[in-house]
């Protein structure tokens, strides 16, 4: 009986934890060598945890620091909860750049992820 109670408690606790976090934001990067430029392809993935998220994907803010964006795709829905955007940018002057993805949820508050890009 104790094992069943413990299993039920663990299940409810873990299910409750998943609702604490707003969205899962991740990045995929690939460097491009083109005429000595520090060019990079970046894929931003936003996995929305809440099925009925009040924040539209278009309200996701992108802040660029030290990187010039040359090409930016619209948000594309990959599956029921995952959105993707592809960017191409350069790092002028062989400096470091950073991308900040910001989502502000009325249910769970501010969520932000950053990607730091080093020149090569």
C-alpha positions in Angstrom: 0.0 0.0 0.0 2.9 2.4 0.8 4.4 1.7 -2.6 1.2 2.6 -4.4 0.8 5.9 -2.4 4.5 6.7 -3.1 4.0 6.0 -6.8 0.8 8.2 -6.9 2.6 11.0 -5.0 5.6 10.8 -7.4 3.4 10.9 -10.5 1.4 13.9 -9.2 4.5 15.7 -8.1 6.3 15.2 -11.5 3.1 16.3 -13.4 2.9 19.4 -11.2 6.6 20.3 -11.9 6.1 20.3 -15.7 3.5 23.1 -15.4 5.9 25.3 -13.4 8.1 26.0 -16.4 6.7 28.1 -19.2 8.4 27.2 -22.5 11.5 25.3 -23.5 13.7 27.4 -25.8 16.7 25.8 -27.5 19.1 26.7 -30.3 20.9 24.8 -33.1 23.8 26.5 -34.8 26.0 25.9 -37.8 28.9 28.0 -39.0 29.3 29.0 -42.6 32.7 29.9 -44.1 32.0 32.5 -46.8 34.7 35.0 -48.0 36.3 35.2 -44.6 33.0 36.4 -43.0 31.9 35.0 -39.6 28.5 33.8 -40.9 26.2 31.5 -38.9 22.9 29.7 -39.4 20.8 29.6 -36.2 17.6 27.6 -35.6 15.5 28.7 -32.7 13.1 26.1 -31.3 10.3 27.0 -28.9 8.5 24.1 -27.3 5.3 25.4 -25.6 4.6 23.4 -22.4 1.0 24.7 -21.8 -1.4 23.4 -24.4 -3.5 26.5 -24.2 -0.6 29.0 -23.8 -1.9 32.6 -23.7 1.2 34.0 -25.4 1.1 33.8 -29.2 4.3 32.7 -30.8 4.5 36.0 -32.7 4.8 37.8 -29.4 8.2 36.1 -28.8 10.8 38.9 -28.7 14.2 38.4 -30.3 17.0 40.7 -29.1 20.3 40.8 -31.1 23.5 42.1 -29.6 26.6 42.3 -31.8 25.1 40.2 -34.6 23.7 41.4 -37.9 20.7 39.4 -39.1 20.7 39.0 -42.9 17.8 36.5 -43.2 15.0 35.6 -40.9 12.2 33.1 -41.6 8.7 33.4 -40.1 7.8 31.1 -37.2 6.9 27.6 -38.6 4.8 25.1 -36.6 6.6 21.8 -36.4 4.1 19.9 -34.3 1.3 20.6 -31.8 3.6 22.3 -29.3 6.8 23.2 -31.2 7.7 26.2 -33.3 10.8 26.9 -35.3 12.5 30.0 -36.8 15.7 30.0 -38.9 18.1 33.0 -39.0 21.3 33.7 -40.9 23.6 36.4 -39.5 27.1 37.7 -39.4 29.5 38.8 -36.6 31.0 42.0 -37.8 34.6 42.8 -36.8 35.3 39.3 -35.4 33.5 40.2 -32.2 31.2 38.1 -30.0 27.4 38.2 -30.6 24.4 37.2 -28.6 20.8 36.4 -29.2 18.1 36.6 -26.5 14.7 35.0 -26.9 12.2 36.4 -24.5 8.6 35.2 -23.8 6.5 36.8 -21.1 3.7 34.5 -19.9 0.8 35.8 -17.9 0.6 32.4 -16.2 4.3 31.7 -15.4 6.1 35.0 -15.9 9.2 35.9 -17.8 11.2 33.3 -19.6 14.4 34.1 -21.4 17.2 32.0 -23.1 20.4 33.4 -24.6 22.9 32.1 -27.1 26.4 33.5 -27.1 28.2 33.2 -30.5 32.0 33.4 -30.7 33.8 34.7 -33.8 36.3 32.4 -35.5 
